[in-house]
Amino acid sequence: MNRRNFLITPPAMALALGLGSAPLQSLAAPAILTPASRILPREGKKPRIVICGGGWGGMTAARYLRELIPNSDVVLLERNPTFWSGPMSNKWLIDIVNTDFVNHDMQRPANRYGYTLLQTEVTGFERDRKLVRTAHGLIEYDFLILSGGIRNAYEAWFGNDQRAIDHTRTHFPSAYIPNAEMFALKRKVQAFKGGTLVMTLPPPPHRCPPSPYERACLIAWHIKKNRIPGKILILDPKPKVAPIHMGYQTAFRELYPDIITHVPNARVQELDPFNKRIKTSAGEFRFDDAILMPPHQAAEMVWQADLIGKDANGKPTGWADMHPRLFHAHSDDSVYFVGDLMGAISDQFGHYPKSGHVANYVGRIVAQNIAERVSGKEVLARLPDNLCYMMVNAEPQEEISVKFEYEVDPASGKVIQTQIDMDVRTEDLVKEDFAWIKEKFSDFLAI
């Protein structure tokens, strides 16, 4: 095995101890690793870039850093043993695609592109010493990329009531953080026998803005196909369906008029998960089952790094405090942000869509920015774009889509957004969707 590319788990370390195999030797670690041990010692003066989070953005950044800085030492830290794709996961819920389509080996791209993959939990940072704390020990860096996605902010509903949080997570999973909850949600959909299924939507900004509506449509198709006496109640904190307003409204009305009810301005005020009761700004509701999606915030690692932004009143924004054009932390330009945890970009539209497409694009941009810094060149500010496809009918398979384009306003110098909705559902968009995902997976998964 290439000495740079290995997956460390506790069993793997035990095996290495017993056999004196290459993985342990490449670590040059003490016989007993502790959180205070230094692991992955530096080799010469190569620039070391550590990436925390092996999703769409983190894996993309790892690939392009190795291409753009061939002598770089790139280390990717990920707690999950495999990659799970959020994009396409709604289709997986109703078996449009199988598990192998969304679940992939992470070692293959690490071997292909030449970066080090370490399966471990990130537990904190010592930014003054440029160290990442992990469950396996301390890792040094020159540049750090945080790409850990989101956290579910259940405390917005329950405060410090851990019993209510645990019950909600266990019985009514949101399934917006891979991957155990995805299987729990799929079992829930398959076991649903009828009644009212409530879906709460997170307030903006949240992960993949149009995807909760796609999830509702595909579960509604499942209900319709199997003649289940059930209804879906979408409790939406926004005043209307957005984005792709007309496309979804038409699908609700034409395909699922007796199944889906969309309730706007329904921000959660009180939730009793034990008695299946919810109070919102649009009224009170009872449910037989639910998919309860709480507000989203930046991943725990951004809080651990003390890099959460603050609003005008000094309260946490919940998202990374970052330069809107160069993607590094305002207070520490050796730390970059990629993906859903990123902070606001513009007062015109707020955040870039928290999507796989944007994470992939920004992963490449950040790799270019770091490469320019390492080579002493001027760092150029670049803009991403975004594209989302959403299936609303499974027989026949039909999709709608939305595109976001960005440019810099010459008068204000601010980034502005143009949204283009493709509201007419077609089979052609399904073909485009699968071509898009194939291209993206090829880009960072080496498949």
Secondary structure, DSSP 8 states (H G I E B T S, - for coil): --TT-----HHHHHHHHHHT-HHHHHHT--SS--TTSB-S---TT--EEEEE--SHHHHHHHHHHHHHSTT-EEEEEESSSSEE-STTHHHHHTTSS-HHHHEE-SHHHHHHHT-EEEE--EEEEETTTTEEEETTEEEE-SEEEE---EEE-THHHHTT-HHHHHHHHHHS----STTHHHHHHHHHHHH--SEEEEEE---SS-BSTTHHHHHHHHHHHHHHHTT--EEEEEE-SSSS--SSHHHHHHHHHHH-TTTEEEESS--EEEEETTTTEEEETTEEEE-SEEEE---EEE-HHHHHTT-EEE-TTS-EEEEE-B-TTT-EETTEEEEEE-STT----BTTTBS--BSHHHHHHHHHHHHHHHHHHHTT---------EEEEEEEEETTEEEEEEEEEEEE-TTT--EEEEEEEEEEEESHHHHHHHHHHHHHHHHHH--
